[in-house]
């Protein structure tokens, strides 16, 4: 029964996510608010199967490890995460869109119990959810790997303009390669779990009638596209400040030189988290539409 399934999945999500959240909080990977938000997202994605939870866990663990990698170098450039870890806003920015598609997919799974007729919405929400996770992973990998090297990014919309490391809209070749790798990781993980689920009839992934290789390709492409869109939105819509002393654009009100910056452009309401949401929504929605024609 749907009610039993929801209760079971919720309990499993809590059993697994609370210990992980506790460790993340103690190791300062997440703030307390970040932990609570992450657990709520974990419950949502677990309703679409333990397979999705594993995908999300892979995203969280790989991103956390890369955040800690060469942390001192990033800290010197003001490109490191705060010592308290990612807060609830950042968690929503990274996982909010994927959880919305997961919730829609879960609702369709419940509806399928009453109406067993196959619905193309199942594979569409499934694909969009995975593309959203791939986008978040690609973006995080691009930022954390790119910031770890001594190469000043160029603004994606104005390649002749250099910006400080960590500035939204700034891209490097190393960062883009990392972005591709991050999206590919989620794509291959989804492909592997789908194959296993299909071979052993593991619910619910086993009922999603998709072409595994085409699914993996869509997730990879739109995950990477989402990161590129994130850079474009970051460069055009996200609020930017200018340091009169260093003659540099930045996302921060106080530049690394210690001088207070001046408002330069963009919308003040469009923070980095809002940028993440916009880019992820666009890329995963396109993946949603493409699933009707490609899968």
C-alpha positions in Angstrom: 0.0 0.0 0.0 1.2 3.6 -0.7 1.0 4.6 3.0 3.1 1.7 4.1 5.7 2.4 1.4 5.9 6.1 2.3 6.4 5.2 6.0 9.0 2.6 5.3 11.0 4.8 3.0 10.8 7.7 5.5 12.1 5.5 8.3 14.9 4.2 6.2 15.9 7.7 5.1 16.0 8.9 8.7 17.9 5.8 9.8 20.6 6.4 7.2 20.7 10.2 6.9 20.8 11.2 10.6 24.1 9.4 11.4 25.6 10.8 8.1 24.3 14.3 9.0 25.8 14.0 12.5 29.2 13.2 11.1 29.0 15.9 8.5 28.1 18.4 11.3 30.9 17.3 13.5 33.4 17.5 10.7 32.0 20.9 9.7 30.8 19.8 6.3 27.3 21.1 7.1 26.0 23.6 9.6 23.1 22.6 11.8 20.6 24.2 9.5 22.3 22.5 6.6 22.0 19.1 8.3 18.2 19.5 9.0 17.6 20.6 5.4 19.7 17.8 4.0 17.7 15.2 6.0 14.5 16.6 4.7 15.8 16.3 1.1 17.0 12.8 1.9 13.5 11.7 2.9 12.1 13.2 -0.3 14.6 11.4 -2.6 14.3 8.1 -0.7 10.6 8.0 -1.7 11.9 7.5 -5.3 14.1 4.5 -4.1 17.2 3.7 -2.2 19.0 4.0 -5.6 18.3 7.7 -5.7 19.5 8.0 -2.1 22.9 6.4 -3.1 23.2 8.9 -6.0 22.6 11.8 -3.7 25.1 10.3 -1.2 27.7 10.0 -3.9 27.1 13.7 -4.8 27.4 14.7 -1.1 30.5 12.7 -0.3 32.4 13.6 -3.4 31.6 17.3 -3.1 32.5 17.3 0.6 35.9 15.7 -0.1 36.6 18.2 -2.8 35.6 21.1 -0.6 38.2 20.0 2.0 40.8 19.3 -0.7 43.5 22.0 -0.7 41.3 24.0 1.7 44.1 26.4 2.8 44.8 27.4 -0.8 41.1 28.2 -1.3 40.9 30.0 2.0 43.7 32.3 1.1 41.8 33.3 -2.1 38.5 33.8 -0.2 37.1 31.0 -2.3 36.7 28.4 0.5 33.5 27.4 2.3 33.0 28.8 5.8 34.4 26.9 8.7 30.9 26.0 9.8 30.1 24.1 6.6 27.4 24.6 4.0 24.2 26.2 5.4 20.6 25.5 4.6 20.5 28.0 1.7 23.4 26.2 0.0 21.8 22.8 0.6 18.6 24.0 -1.0 20.6 25.6 -3.9 22.3 22.3 -4.5 19.4 19.8 -3.9 16.2 21.8 -4.0 15.3 21.3 -7.7 16.2 17.6 -7.6 14.0 17.1 -4.5 11.1 18.9 -6.3 11.4 16.5 -9.2 11.8 13.6 -6.7 8.6 14.6 -5.0 6.7 14.7 -8.3 8.2 11.3 -9.2 7.1 9.9 -5.8 3.6 11.2 -6.3 3.4 9.4 -9.7 4.7 6.2 -8.1 1.9 6.4 -5.6 -0.6 7.1 -8.3 0.6 4.0 -10.2 -0.5 1.8 -7.4 -4.1 2.8 -8.2 -3.6 3.2 -12.0 -1.1 0.6 -13.3 -1.2 2.0 -16.8 2.4 3.1 -17.8 2.9 6.9 -17.7 5.6 8.8 -19.7 5.7 11.2 -16.7 7.5 8.5 -14.7 10.6 8.5 -17.0 10.4 12.2 -17.5 10.5 13.1 -13.8 13.1 10.3 -13.3 15.4 11.8 -15.9 14.9 15.4 -14.7 15.7 14.4 -11.1 19.0 12.7 -12.2 19.9 15.6 -14.4 19.4 18.0 -11.5 21.7 16.0 -9.3 24.3 15.8 -12.1 24.1 19.6 -12.5 24.8 20.2 -8.8 27.7 17.8 -8.8 29.2 19.3 -11.9 28.9 22.8 -10.5 30.4 21.9 -7.2 33.3 20.0 -8.8 34.0 22.9 -11.2 34.1 25.4 -8.3 36.2 23.3 -5.8 38.7 22.0 -8.3 39.0 25.3 -10.2 39.6 27.2 -7.0 42.3 24.8 -5.9 44.7 26.0 -8.6 46.5 29.3 -9.2 44.7 30.2 -12.3 42.5 33.3 -12.4 39.2 32.6 -14.0 37.8 34.5 -17.0 34.2 35.7 -17.0 32.3 33.3 -19.3 30.4 36.1 -21.0 33.5 38.4 -21.4 36.5 36.1 -21.7 38.9 39.1 -21.8 37.9 40.0 -18.2 39.6 38.2 -15.3 37.8 37.7 -12.0 38.9 36.5 -8.6 38.8 32.8 -7.9 35.3 31.7 -6.7 33.5 34.5 -8.5 30.3 33.3 -10.1 30.6 33.4 -13.9 34.3 32.8 -13.8 35.6 29.7 -15.6 38.9 27.9 -16.2 39.8 25.0 -18.4 40.6 22.9 -15.3 37.2 23.8 -13.8 35.3 22.8 -16.9 37.1 19.5 -17.1 36.2 18.9 -13.5 32.6 19.8 -14.3 32.5 17.2 -17.0 33.9 14.6 -14.7 31.4 15.5 -12.0 28.5 15.1 -14.3 29.9 11.9 -15.8 30.2 10.4 -12.3 26.5 10.8 -11.6 25.7 9.6 -15.1 27.7 6.4 -14.8 26.4 5.8 -11.2 22.8 6.1 -12.5 23.6 3.8 -15.4 25.1 1.1 -13.1 22.2 1.3 -10.6 19.6 1.2 -13.4 21.2 -1.9 -14.9 21.4 -3.6 -11.5 17.8 -2.7 -10.7 16.6 -4.0 -14.1 18.5 -7.2 -13.8 17.2 -8.0 -10.3 13.8 -6.3 -10.5 14.6 -3.9 -7.7 11.7 -1.5 -7.1 11.2 1.3 -8.0 13.9 1.9 -10.6 13.1 -1.4 -12.3 9.7 0.0 -13.5 11.2 3.0 -15.3 11.1 2.0 -18.9 14.1 3.9 -20.3 17.0 3.1 -22.6 20.0 2.9 -20.1 22.6 4.3 -22.4 20.4 7.1 -23.6 19.5 7.9 -20.0 23.2 8.1 -19.1 23.9 10.4 -22.1 21.1 12.8 -21.2 22.1 13.0 -17.6 25.7 13.7 -18.5 25.0 16.3 -21.2 22.4 18.2 -19.2 24.4 17.9 -16.0 27.3 19.6 -17.7 25.0 22.1 -19.5 23.6 23.0 -16.2 27.0 24.0 -14.9 27.6 26.1 -18.0 24.2 27.8 -17.5 25.1 28.4 -13.9 28.2 30.3 -15.0 26.2 32.3 -17.5 23.5 33.2 -15.0 26.2 34.0 -12.5 27.9 36.4 -14.9 24.7 38.1 -16.1 22.1 38.1 -13.4 23.9 37.5 -10.1 24.9 40.5 -8.1 28.4 41.7 -8.6 30.6 44.2 -6.7 33.7 46.1 -7.8 36.9 46.6 -5.8 38.2 50.2 -6.5 41.7 49.3 -5.2 42.2 46.0 -7.1 40.1 46.9 -10.1 38.4 43.5 -9.8 34.9 42.2 -9.9 33.7 40.0 -7.0 30.7 38.4 -5.4 31.6 39.7 -2.0 30.9 43.0 -0.3 34.3 43.0 1.2 37.2 42.1 -1.2 40.1 39.9 -0.1 42.2 43.1 0.1 40.0 44.2 3.0 38.4 47.1 1.2 34.6 47.5 1.0 33.4 47.0 -2.6 30.9 49.0 -4.6 27.8 47.6 -6.2 28.6 47.0 -9.9 25.6 45.2 -11.5 23.2 42.3 -11.5 20.2 41.8 -9.3 20.8 41.9 -5.5 18.2 39.3 -4.9 20.1 36.8 -7.2 22.6 35.3 -4.8 24.8 32.3 -5.6 22.1 29.9 -4.2 19.4 31.5 -6.5 21.8 31.2 -9.4 22.2 27.5 -8.6 18.4 27.1 -8.6 17.8 28.9 -11.8 20.5 27.0 -13.8 19.5 23.6 -12.3 15.8 24.2 -13.1 16.5 25.2 -16.7 18.8 22.2 -17.4 16.7 19.6 -15.7 13.5 20.9 -17.3 15.1 20.6 -20.8 16.1 17.0 -19.8 12.5 16.5 -18.8 11.2 17.5 -22.2 13.9 15.6 -24.1 13.0 12.4 -22.3 9.7 12.2 -24.2 11.6 12.1 -27.5 14.8 10.4 -26.8 14.2 7.7 -24.1 
